Amino acid sequence: MELDILNNRLKDIMASDKYELTPYLIESFEPRPFALILPGGGYGVIMSSVEGEPYAKTINEQGYSAFVLRYGIKKRARYPIPLDDVAKALRFIQENAEKFNVLKDNYALWGSSAGGHLAAMFATKKLGYEHYLLPKPSCLILCYPVVSAMMATHIPSIDMIIGLNWTPQKKEMVSVECNMDNDFPPTFIWNTMEDNVVPPVNSIILAEKCKLLDIPCEYHQFPHGHHGKGLKENSEWFEFAMNFWQRYM
């Protein structure tokens, strides 16, 4: 089992930067809401073996279909290509909603680390769903997300999406808190106090902006656990996240 996990992680690291959408479908009598999952990886890799497939299969066990997206990374990481890929994935799911037996306008965006940053950007009207003429997510599920280039950030992620020349305009463009308004969807966030990769203050900034805009938000900060752990070590967050999603779907 450990060898399989290692092999899958190596595949993630060696994978190309091509767009790819992988469905994880359930059988149901009627169309149901679905999850679109954006794994992390600092816009340099897509860690689907940790924050993609395990999430999708666990969501399947709860009775919902899920889709894992390999969005723009490496040379394709520059804004707005990753957002374009999210829009492309959603349009494809909508066009095939009957085939997949999902509700095309009822979905949650799940994102981890840099994938959480991408999910949160897409949840803004200015940068995301309304810009692409797509429905708003019913909610966001964000795992230790990158949020801001203005205050606390994950420098490698921001370097990948806007390049090394961080002008004030570019920093504001990719800082989620600078682009939110009252139509931002209900948001679930979690991280750990031991995260030494993406500073937890990123999540705090987002939670505080949600509170300021009167957006429903549930924020959990666990004392232990390393960045990028997904469902490993502590899966308690997943139950909280599912309850949150079901409340707003």
matplotlib code that plots the C-alpha trace (Angstrom):
import matplotlib.pyplot as plt

x = [0.0, 2.8, 4.5, 1.3, 1.0, 4.6, 4.2, 1.0, 2.8, 5.7, 3.2, 1.8, 5.3, 6.2, 2.8, 2.6, 0.8, -2.1, -5.7, -7.4, -10.7, -11.3, -14.9, -15.7, -19.4, -22.0, -25.2, -28.3, -32.0, -32.0, -29.5, -27.5, -25.1, -21.5, -18.0, -15.3, -12.0, -8.8, -5.8, -2.8, 0.8, 1.9, 0.9, 3.9, 2.4, -1.1, -1.2, -4.2, -2.9, -3.3, -6.0, -7.8, -8.7, -8.9, -11.4, -13.4, -13.8, -14.7, -17.3, -18.6, -19.2, -21.4, -23.6, -22.2, -20.3, -17.0, -14.6, -10.8, -9.3, -5.7, -5.6, -2.8, 0.5, 4.2, 4.2, 0.4, 0.2, 0.1, -3.2, -5.8, -5.1, -5.9, -9.2, -9.9, -9.5, -11.9, -14.5, -13.8, -14.3, -17.6, -18.9, -18.0, -19.9, -22.9, -23.0, -22.9, -25.0, -27.6, -24.9, -23.2, -26.6, -25.7, -27.4, -25.5, -26.1, -25.5, -21.9, -19.3, -15.7, -13.1, -9.6, -6.4, -3.4, -2.9, -6.0, -7.8, -6.5, -7.8, -11.2, -11.6, -10.6, -13.2, -15.8, -15.4, -17.7, -15.0, -12.4, -14.5, -18.0, -19.8, -16.9, -17.2, -21.0, -21.2, -23.3, -21.9, -20.7, -23.1, -20.2, -16.4, -14.5, -10.9, -8.1, -5.1, -5.6, -3.3, -5.3, -3.3, -0.4, -0.8, 0.1, 0.7, 1.2, 2.9, 5.6, 6.1, 2.4, 2.2, 5.4, 3.9, 0.6, 1.8, 5.6, 8.5, 7.5, 5.0, 3.5, 0.8, -1.8, -0.8, -0.7, -4.2, -5.5, -4.6, -5.4, -8.8, -9.7, -9.3, -11.8, -14.6, -18.1, -21.4, -22.1, -19.1, -20.4, -20.6, -17.1, -15.6, -11.9, -9.5, -5.8, -3.4, -1.3, 1.8, 1.5, 4.9, 4.3, 1.2, 0.9, -2.4, -3.0, -4.0, -7.1, -7.7, -7.6, -10.3, -12.5, -12.3, -13.3, -16.2, -17.4, -17.0, -19.2, -21.7, -20.9, -21.5, -18.2, -17.0, -13.3, -11.5, -7.9, -6.5, -3.5, -1.5, -0.7, 1.5, 0.7, -0.7, -1.8, -5.3, -7.3, -4.2, -3.5, -6.8, -10.0, -12.2, -12.4, -14.1, -17.2, -17.4, -17.0, -19.7, -22.1, -21.4, -21.8, -25.1, -26.4, -25.9, -26.4]
y = [0.0, 2.5, 1.6, 2.4, 5.7, 6.6, 5.6, 7.7, 10.7, 10.2, 10.2, 13.5, 15.0, 13.7, 14.6, 17.1, 20.5, 19.4, 19.9, 16.8, 16.1, 12.8, 11.8, 9.7, 8.9, 7.3, 5.5, 7.4, 7.4, 11.2, 13.9, 15.1, 17.9, 17.3, 18.4, 19.8, 19.1, 21.2, 19.6, 21.6, 21.7, 25.3, 25.6, 23.5, 20.0, 18.6, 16.4, 14.4, 11.3, 13.2, 15.9, 14.6, 10.9, 10.3, 13.2, 12.1, 8.5, 9.6, 12.0, 9.1, 7.2, 10.0, 9.7, 12.4, 12.4, 14.2, 15.4, 16.0, 18.6, 18.9, 22.7, 24.9, 24.4, 25.0, 26.9, 27.0, 28.4, 32.0, 33.9, 33.4, 29.9, 28.0, 29.9, 29.1, 25.4, 25.5, 27.2, 24.6, 21.7, 23.2, 23.7, 20.1, 18.8, 21.0, 19.8, 16.2, 16.6, 14.1, 11.5, 12.1, 12.3, 15.5, 18.8, 21.1, 24.3, 22.8, 22.1, 22.7, 23.7, 21.8, 23.2, 22.5, 24.8, 26.4, 24.6, 26.4, 29.7, 28.8, 27.7, 30.9, 33.1, 31.4, 32.0, 35.8, 37.4, 39.6, 36.9, 33.7, 32.4, 35.5, 36.5, 33.1, 33.2, 30.2, 29.5, 30.3, 27.4, 26.5, 26.6, 26.4, 23.7, 25.0, 23.0, 25.1, 27.5, 30.1, 33.4, 36.6, 38.1, 41.4, 40.2, 36.5, 34.2, 31.1, 32.8, 29.9, 29.8, 33.5, 33.4, 30.7, 32.5, 36.1, 35.7, 37.2, 40.8, 41.4, 44.8, 46.2, 45.6, 41.9, 41.3, 42.7, 40.7, 37.4, 38.2, 36.7, 39.1, 42.1, 40.7, 39.4, 41.0, 40.0, 37.4, 35.2, 31.7, 30.2, 29.0, 26.2, 26.6, 24.4, 24.4, 23.5, 25.5, 23.5, 24.4, 25.9, 26.0, 28.2, 30.5, 29.9, 33.6, 33.2, 31.4, 33.9, 36.8, 34.9, 34.1, 37.7, 39.0, 36.6, 37.9, 41.5, 40.8, 38.7, 35.6, 32.3, 30.9, 28.0, 28.0, 25.2, 25.4, 22.1, 22.1, 19.4, 18.2, 19.2, 21.0, 18.8, 16.0, 15.7, 13.0, 11.5, 11.9, 13.7, 13.2, 14.9, 18.0, 16.0, 15.3, 19.0, 19.9, 17.5, 18.8, 22.3, 21.5, 19.6, 22.7, 24.9, 22.6]
z = [0.0, 0.9, -2.4, -4.3, -2.6, -3.4, -7.0, -7.3, -5.8, -8.3, -11.1, -9.8, -9.7, -13.2, -14.8, -17.6, -17.4, -19.6, -18.7, -17.5, -15.8, -14.1, -13.1, -10.0, -10.5, -8.3, -9.3, -8.2, -9.0, -9.7, -10.4, -7.4, -6.6, -7.4, -6.3, -8.5, -6.7, -7.3, -5.6, -4.4, -5.5, -5.6, -9.3, -10.1, -9.6, -9.1, -6.0, -7.0, -5.2, -1.9, -2.4, -5.4, -5.7, -2.0, -1.6, -4.6, -3.4, 0.1, -1.4, -3.4, -0.2, 1.0, -2.1, -4.5, -7.7, -7.9, -10.6, -10.1, -12.3, -13.4, -14.1, -15.5, -13.8, -14.7, -18.0, -18.0, -14.5, -15.5, -14.8, -16.1, -17.6, -14.3, -14.1, -17.8, -17.0, -14.1, -16.4, -19.1, -16.6, -15.4, -18.9, -19.8, -16.7, -17.6, -21.1, -19.9, -16.8, -18.0, -18.7, -15.4, -13.6, -11.8, -11.2, -13.5, -11.5, -8.0, -7.2, -4.5, -5.2, -3.1, -3.1, -1.2, -0.8, -4.3, -5.4, -2.6, -3.9, -7.4, -6.0, -4.0, -7.0, -9.1, -6.4, -6.9, -9.5, -10.8, -11.6, -11.7, -12.2, -13.4, -15.6, -17.3, -17.3, -15.1, -12.0, -8.6, -6.4, -3.7, -1.3, -1.0, 0.9, 1.4, 2.9, 4.1, 1.2, -0.2, -0.1, -0.3, -2.1, -0.1, 3.4, 4.1, 1.2, -0.3, -2.4, -4.8, -5.7, -6.4, -8.4, -10.6, -11.3, -11.8, -12.4, -10.5, -11.1, -8.2, -9.2, -6.8, -9.5, -10.0, -6.3, -5.9, -8.9, -7.3, -3.7, -2.9, -0.2, -2.6, -5.1, -2.8, -2.5, -0.8, -3.4, -2.4, -1.6, 1.9, 2.8, 4.9, 5.8, 7.8, 8.5, 11.3, 13.6, 12.6, 8.9, 8.1, 4.3, 3.9, 6.9, 8.7, 8.7, 5.0, 6.3, 9.0, 6.5, 4.4, 7.4, 8.6, 5.2, 5.1, 8.5, 7.3, 4.2, 6.2, 4.3, 6.1, 7.0, 9.2, 10.1, 11.9, 13.0, 14.3, 16.6, 14.9, 11.4, 8.5, 5.3, 2.5, 4.6, 3.0, 4.7, 6.4, 10.1, 10.8, 8.8, 11.3, 9.1, 6.3, 8.4, 9.2, 5.6, 4.4, 6.9, 5.8, 2.1, 2.8, 4.6, 1.5, -1.5]

ax = plt.figure().add_subplot(projection="3d")
ax.plot(x, y, z, "-o")
ax.set_aspect("equal")
plt.show()
